[in-house]
Amino acid sequence: MANILHLMPELDPDEMSFVQTLVDKMSEQEAQQFVNIYRARRKDPQMVLIATLVGFIGLAGLQRFWLGQIMMGLLYFFTGGLCLVGTIIDLINYKRLAFEYNVKEAQQVVTMLRY
């Protein structure tokens, strides 16, 4: 049983507990393989914050494009971040945006490792 705290100490507590449930039944080698792939694919919440701030200053929707939400990014781009209201909400909820993206990526990595 792998301990995710030793493998990925940079995770937030919520993300760490979620990832720990995913790697609980993995061998040490499988967990290390998961960590290598997941670390390359996950988005850091601080980078989401920076992308949102850049969107607030100039390029609205950048954070949504970066998180793979192309349609939402286009909507933000053409409406000026929904008249800045959506961008302000994203500034407040940047950790949730990153967590939701990272949960999907972690689940994809686990699925990929099983096949």
C-alpha positions in Angstrom: 0.0 0.0 0.0 1.5 3.3 -1.1 1.4 6.5 0.9 0.6 9.4 -1.3 2.0 11.9 1.3 5.5 10.5 0.6 5.1 10.4 -3.1 3.4 13.8 -3.7 3.8 16.1 -0.7 2.8 19.1 -2.8 -0.9 18.2 -2.9 -3.6 20.1 -1.0 -5.3 18.1 1.7 -8.5 17.5 -0.3 -6.6 16.4 -3.3 -4.3 14.3 -1.3 -7.1 12.4 0.4 -8.8 11.8 -3.0 -5.6 10.5 -4.6 -4.9 8.4 -1.6 -8.2 6.5 -2.1 -7.2 5.9 -5.7 -3.7 4.5 -4.9 -4.7 2.5 -1.7 -5.0 -0.8 -3.6 -2.0 -0.3 -5.9 1.4 -1.8 -5.4 4.3 0.5 -4.7 5.4 0.3 -8.4 1.9 1.0 -9.7 1.6 3.9 -7.3 4.9 5.4 -8.5 3.8 5.0 -12.1 0.5 6.7 -11.3 2.4 9.6 -9.6 4.7 10.1 -12.5 1.9 10.4 -15.0 -0.5 12.3 -12.7 2.2 14.8 -11.7 2.7 15.7 -15.4 -1.0 16.1 -16.1 -2.3 17.9 -13.0 -2.8 21.6 -12.8 -1.4 23.5 -9.8 -4.1 25.8 -8.2 -1.6 28.7 -8.1 -1.2 28.5 -11.8 -4.9 28.6 -12.2 -4.9 31.7 -10.1 -2.2 33.3 -12.2 -4.1 32.4 -15.4 -7.3 33.9 -14.0 -5.5 37.1 -13.0 -4.1 37.4 -16.6 -7.7 36.9 -17.8 -8.8 39.7 -15.4 -6.2 42.1 -16.8 -6.4 41.3 -20.5 -7.2 37.9 -22.0 -10.5 36.9 -20.5 -11.1 33.1 -20.4 -7.5 32.1 -20.4 -8.0 30.0 -17.3 -10.9 28.1 -18.9 -8.9 27.4 -22.0 -6.0 26.2 -19.9 -8.3 23.8 -18.0 -9.6 22.3 -21.2 -13.0 24.1 -21.1 -12.9 25.4 -24.6 -16.5 26.4 -25.0 -16.5 28.2 -21.6 -13.2 29.9 -22.6 -14.8 31.1 -25.8 -17.8 32.4 -23.9 -15.5 34.3 -21.5 -13.4 35.6 -24.3 -16.3 37.0 -26.3 -18.2 38.4 -23.3 -15.2 39.9 -21.5 -15.3 37.3 -18.8 -19.1 37.6 -18.7 -18.6 41.3 -18.0 -15.9 40.4 -15.5 -18.4 38.8 -13.2 -17.4 35.2 -14.2 -13.7 36.1 -14.0 -14.2 37.5 -10.4 -16.0 34.3 -9.5 -13.2 32.2 -10.9 -10.7 34.3 -8.9 -12.6 33.3 -5.8 -13.0 29.6 -6.8 -9.7 29.0 -8.4 -8.9 26.1 -6.0 -12.2 24.4 -6.8 -11.5 24.7 -10.6 -8.1 23.1 -10.2 -9.4 20.4 -7.9 -12.2 19.4 -10.4 -9.8 19.3 -13.3 -7.3 17.2 -11.2 -10.0 14.8 -10.1 -10.8 14.0 -13.8 -7.2 13.7 -14.7 -6.5 11.3 -11.7 -9.4 9.1 -12.7 -8.2 9.0 -16.3 -4.7 8.0 -15.2 -6.1 5.2 -13.0 -8.3 4.0 -16.0 -5.2 4.2 -18.3 -3.1 2.1 -15.9 -5.7 -0.6 -15.5 -5.7 -1.3 -19.3 
